[in-house]
Amino acid sequence: MTFSQQTSQEPSSPRTGVSKAGGRRFSGAVAAGSKNMPVVTVITAVFNGEKTLANCLDSVLIQDYPNVEHVVMDGGSTDGTLEILERYSDRIAFWKSEPDEGIYDAWNKGLKEARGEWISFLGADDQFLPHAISAYMALAELNPRAEFLSSRIRIAYPQGFEKTAGEPWTWSRFSRSMCAVHVGSMHRRDLFEKYGVFDTSYKSAADYEFLLRPRGRLKAAFTPAVTATMRAGGSSSTLQSLNEKAKAKIVTGGRNRIIASIEMLLDDAQFLVRPALYFLRALAAPKRGDPAA
């Protein structure tokens, strides 16, 4: 199914009896953009995210860029997530709660509801920093042909330290590893119209696989600004993710199978020693209250 086919559908009714939905769109409030100030859609997938979702929603609400719509797809949470969504219903564009097949299925459902010229994906336990979307739109204005915008982000590790990550996209580097971070990055709507939606057969690397589809034809731009924070861990930090990325490099990116297999073995080895490295880094990190903190 193509993206253009999906977007032809109207938002689902909040009275289906099978799912729940809400948001400002049901009261007739729809974001309207212009050539100089396009609408940005932020899509968040959540499942049992009551501990972090409100901070995510607030981080979008405080953005100083005026034309932002937040679309939240909940996978049928059983904690307090629905109560949070209902509480924010008059401040976010659209939310829906129903069972799904994982994060990429939820993102694809969110794409059906997206009205923006630019589309971003922000995890329920991630947050935009102030002025992030304005920084991205300034970058888009400077690079009118760009289809993908990325930046640097701050990653918080459970061991108690942080680091920044994110490098400019180039095909020579991206074909080897996901050097450009995906959290909060911006995709021009045309990308989905050209290349379809996320492949849900991937459980933790469909975002990487999607951006491999254009290969060297992708038009990208980068800002060194730190635009978001994310918590380390999750499905992207597993051996399954590394193996899926190797598959995507070969099948979609056209990388040599032998080279990709060697890169996967090296990545797997690094993954296995990573906990010890994180432990040592946490010991060396300044503690709160220390003069160096």
Residue, then its C-alpha position, 0 to 999 in steps of 0.5 A: m500500500t502506498f502512502s498516497q493511498q493511505t492519506s486519502q482516508e479520513p480520520s477514524s471516528p472516536r465512536t467505533g466501539v473497537s478503538k478510542a480516538g480524540g484530539r483537536r481535529f475532532s473539533g475542527a481545528v486543523a493545522a494550516g501551513s504556507k509556503n514559508m511556514p509548512v506544517v510539521t507533523v510529529i508522530t509518536a507511537v506509545f504502549n503503556g507509556e504513562k511514566t514518560l508520555a506527558n513529558c514527550l507531549d509537553s516537549v512538542l507543545i512548548q515548541d516556538y514553531p507555530n505550525v505543528e500537529h502532534v499525532v499519537m498512536d497508542g497500541g492499546s495501553t493498559d496503564g494510565t496512558l489513555e488518561i494522559l491522552e484524554r487530558y491532553s486531547d484539547r492540545i494535540a491534533f489527533w490520538k487513537s488507541e487500538p491494538d497494533e503490530g508494533i512501533y512501525d505498524a503504529w507509525n504507518k497508521g500515524l502516516k495515514e493521519a499526517r497532514g504535514e509537509w514535514i514528518s518527524f517521529l518522536g518516541a514516547d520516552d523521547q523529548f524535543l528540546p526547545h526551538a528544535i522544530s524551528a531549527y529544523m525549519a530554518l535548515a529546510e529553508l536553507n536547503p530547499r531541495a532536502e528530503f531528510l533533515s537530521s541533527r545531533i541528539r542527547i542520549a541518556y544511559p541508565q548507568g548515569f551518563e549522557k553522550t551526544a550522537g548524530e553525524p551528517w548523512t552521506w551514502s558512503r557512511f549510511s550504507r555501512s551504518m546508521c550514522a544519522v540519528h532518526v529520533g526527531s529527524m524530519h522527512r519530507r512528505d514526498l519521501f513516503e510518496k516515492y518510497g512507500v511506508f515502513d516495512t513491518s517485517y522489520k521489528s527494530a530496523a525499519d527506520y534504517e531500511f526505509l532510508l536505505r531505499p533511495r540509496g545515494r539519491l537521498k537529498a539530506a541536510f544536517t544541523p549540528a544543533v542538539t534537538a532532542t533527548m532520548r533514553a538509551g535502550g529499547s528495540s534499537s539496542t539489541l542483537q536482533s536490531l544489529n542483525e536486521k540492519a545487516k539484512a537491510k544493508i544487503v537487501t535494500g542498500g545493495r551492500n556486498r553480503i560478505i562485507a556486511s556480514i563481517e561488519m555485523l560480526l564486529d558490531d555484535a562483538q562491540f555489543l557484547v562488550r558494551p555493558a562493561l564499557y558503559f559501567l566503566r564510563a559510569l564510574a568515571a562520570p561526575k556525580r551530581g553535586d560534584p564540582a565537575a558535574 
